[in-house]
Amino acid sequence: MARVFNFSAGPSVLPLSVLQKAAGELIEYGSAGMSVMEMSHRSKEYMTIITQAEALLRELMQVPDNYKVLFQQGGATLQFATIPMNLLTTFNRNADYIHTGIWSKKAIAECNRQGHARIAASSEAENFTRIPRQDELDLDPAAAYVHMTTNNTIFGTEFPYIPDVGDVPLVADMSSNIMSREMDVSKFGLIYAGAQKNLGPAGVTLVIIREDLLGRHAGLPLMLDYKVQAEKESMLNTPPTYGIYMLGLVLQWIKENGGIASIEKKNIHKAAKLYQAIDNNDFYCCPTEVESRSRMNVPFTLKNPDLDATFLAEAEQQGLMNLKGHRLSGGMRASIYNAMSEEGIDALIAFMEDFANRNG
C-alpha cells in the first residue's frame, strides 16, 4: 500500500485506522449480513449507528441539552440559504454578517435573496488576510442573527476568538475547523459544518441548533425546516446513512485520541512547526496576519512564482499531494486537518527546505 500525504482542502484526509475499520466492515456490518450501505435506515442496526454517532458528538463537543443535533444533506452551501429561511422572521428580515472570505460572500448572497445581509465587518480590502477584531464589529442589536465563518480555507485565516454579539444568536459556519479546537457551544445559536474536512466523507452536513430558534418561520419546505427535521430526528427522508456511519467512526477516533482538547494540542504543534519553517526561510512567505493564521489551512507563496509548477510537480513525486493554492489566492496551500499526521508535516517541511536549497 502506497498512501500519499493528502493536503487537500476537502474532501480531505481521513484517519487510516478509520478507513481500515470501514474496509473491514464494508461487506458485512457486525452480524447484519449486509453492508451499512445496504441496510434500511429504519433498521435496528442502523438506528444504533446514528444514535451512537449523535451521543458521541454531544459528548465530545459538550453540547447542552437544549440543543438539537441534525444530520443534513446538501453541504454548507445549502445551509447558506436554509439559515435565513429559518431564522429571519416576518417582522425582522435583517441579519449581520462578518465578511472574511469567499464562503461568507456566498452566505451573504443567499441571505440577500430572502432579506438583508448587513456587513458588520469585512477584511475584503486587505484581500481577507486577517480576521476583524472584536472592536471593529459594527453589530446591530436588533439583528435576527450574526453570521461568522470560523475558518477560511482559501485565505488561511481563523477566528482566534468567539465574537461577543450580546443577545443576538451567533451562527457559525465551522465546516473547516469543527472539532479541531475546543468551542463553547452555548455561545452559539446555531453551528453548521460540512463533514468533509474533519468529520468524515462528503455528503453529511452537521447542524447544531438551540431549541428556541426552531419554528421561527412557518410554511417552509419540510426538508428545509429545522423544526421538522428536529422532530423527525434527521429521518424525514433517507439520511446519508454511510456518511453518518463514517462520521461515527471518526468521532470514535477523536475520543480514542484524547478528545478535542488533545486534538487541539496536536493541531497547535503541527501548525506552529509548518509556519516556523515558512517564516524562517525567505524563499517562502505566508500572506496572512500572524494573529489570524489558521491551524487548518496554511497558504504560502514562493519567492519566485515561476517555480510554482515545478514545486508542485516535484512535491507530487514525493507523495505530497494537492498543495496547489486556490485560484483566488494562488501560490500553495497545505490543509492540515485533524487527520494529517505529524509525519506528513515533517515530510512537507523537508521537501520545502530541499527545494529552496536547490532553487534559492
C-alpha positions, -999 to 999 in steps of 0.1 A, spaced: 0 0 0 14 34 -10 -5 60 9 3 96 0 2 127 22 -30 144 11 -30 182 18 -64 187 0 -87 214 14 -116 190 11 -126 163 7 -96 157 29 -75 131 46 -93 106 69 -76 87 97 -61 55 84 -75 34 113 -110 47 104 -105 36 68 -92 3 78 -122 -4 102 -146 7 75 -129 -16 50 -132 -45 74 -170 -38 78 -177 -29 42 -191 -62 31 -208 -71 64 -215 -49 94 -214 -69 125 -238 -98 122 -262 -80 99 -253 -100 69 -251 -68 48 -232 -36 44 -242 -4 61 -248 10 26 -275 -17 21 -294 -16 53 -326 2 60 -322 35 78 -351 23 100 -335 -10 109 -324 -17 145 -287 -19 134 -288 15 117 -307 32 144 -279 22 168 -253 37 144 -270 71 141 -280 72 178 -244 64 189 -230 90 165 -251 117 180 -244 107 215 -206 107 209 -208 141 192 -227 155 221 -201 141 245 -171 153 226 -184 188 219 -202 190 253 -235 200 235 -260 213 260 -293 195 264 -313 225 249 -297 220 215 -307 197 187 -282 178 166 -292 173 130 -275 153 102 -285 170 70 -276 169 33 -266 195 7 -234 207 23 -228 240 39 -239 257 7 -275 246 12 -272 259 48 -264 293 34 -300 295 22 -316 274 49 -304 296 78 -321 328 67 -352 308 57 -354 296 93 -340 325 113 -353 356 96 -388 363 107 -418 381 91 -410 411 112 -372 410 111 -356 404 77 -321 417 87 -291 398 97 -254 408 104 -226 390 86 -189 392 93 -173 390 59 -140 372 59 -138 354 25 -155 336 -3 -177 314 19 -191 343 38 -196 360 5 -217 331 -7 -237 331 26 -243 368 23 -256 364 -13 -281 337 -2 -293 358 27 -299 388 4 -322 366 -17 -346 365 13 -338 395 34 -310 419 40 -274 408 50 -258 438 67 -220 437 67 -209 441 103 -172 439 95 -151 429 65 -114 423 57 -120 423 19 -100 455 14 -70 436 27 -77 406 5 -90 387 35 -56 383 50 -68 389 85 -98 385 109 -116 416 120 -111 424 157 -139 425 182 -137 463 184 -142 465 147 -175 447 147 -204 471 140 -233 450 153 -270 457 151 -286 447 185 -319 442 166 -305 418 140 -321 384 136 -287 368 140 -250 373 134 -232 350 110 -195 342 110 -172 317 92 -148 304 119 -121 293 95 -114 304 59 -99 276 38 -89 298 8 -71 326 26 -59 306 56 -74 328 84 -92 316 115 -111 335 143 -89 334 174 -119 345 195 -156 340 197 -173 373 189 -194 389 217 -227 396 200 -249 403 230 -283 387 230 -284 382 192 -280 345 182 -245 338 168 -245 315 138 -212 299 128 -200 280 97 -174 257 112 -170 235 82 -132 236 81 -122 237 118 -150 219 137 -136 196 164 -101 209 158 -103 231 189 -124 234 219 -155 256 214 -182 266 239 -213 255 220 -235 275 244 -221 308 229 -237 299 196 -273 298 185 -265 276 155 -234 258 143 -232 241 109 -204 222 91 -199 201 61 -183 168 72 -156 166 45 -128 184 64 -127 170 100 -158 148 104 -158 123 76 -166 120 38 -186 145 18 -224 141 19 -232 148 56 -238 182 70 -239 187 107 -263 213 123 -264 220 160 -292 244 168 -306 259 200 -342 248 205 -356 283 210 -346 290 174 -368 263 159 -401 273 144 -393 310 139 -408 309 104 -438 288 94 -446 274 59 -411 263 49 -404 233 26 -403 204 50 -367 194 40 -355 229 48 -374 234 81 -351 228 111 -382 223 134 -395 195 112 -360 179 109 -356 180 146 -390 165 152 -381 137 128 -347 132 143 -330 137 109 -352 109 95 -377 129 74 -362 112 44 -334 86 40 -304 103 56 -268 98 41 -265 66 60 -230 55 51 -216 90 56 -231 91 91 -216 57 99 -182 71 88 -187 102 109 -193 80 139 -160 62 133 -142 95 131 -158 106 163 -147 74 180 -111 80 167 -112 115 182 -123 101 215 -96 74 214 -70 101 208 -79 120 239 -108 141 227 -109 176 213 -85 190 239 -58 165 229 -65 170 192 -62 208 196 -28 205 212 -16 183 183 -30 209 158 -13 238 175 20 218 174 16 208 137 7 243 126 34 260 146 60 237 131 49 244 95 46 282 100 80 283 116 95 265 85 79 291 63 89 322 84 125 310 88 131 307 51 130 338 29 123 316 -1 87 313 13 61 337 25 28 334 43 5 363 34 -18 361 64 -16 382 95 1 362 123 -27 367 148 -52 354 122 -34 324 110 -54 292 106 -43 260 122 -61 241 94 -51 258 61 -17 272 56 -12 293 25 23 302 13 40 316 -18 74 311 -34 98 339 -38 98 332 -75 63 323 -87 77 310 -119 88 279 -99 52 271 -87 46 244 -113 80 228 -107 74 229 -69 40 211 -73 53 185 -98 83 176 -75 61 176 -44 38 150 -61 67 129 -69 74 128 -32 38 118 -24 29 153 -12 -5 158 -30 -29 187 -35 -7 216 -25 -18 240 -52 -34 271 -38 -69 282 -46 -73 301 -79 -83 332 -59 -52 333 -39 -26 315 -60 6 300 -46 4 270 -23 -18 258 4 -13 229 29 -45 218 46 -35 201 78 -68 189 93 -71 167 124 -62 135 105 -30 149 89 -1 132 108 30 150 121 49 127 97 32 144 68 41 178 82 78 167 86 78 153 50 65 186 36 90 207 56 119 185 45 108 188 8 104 226 11 138 230 26 154 209 -1 135 227 -28 146 261 -15 183 250 -12 182 238 -49 163 268 -63 170 297 -40 
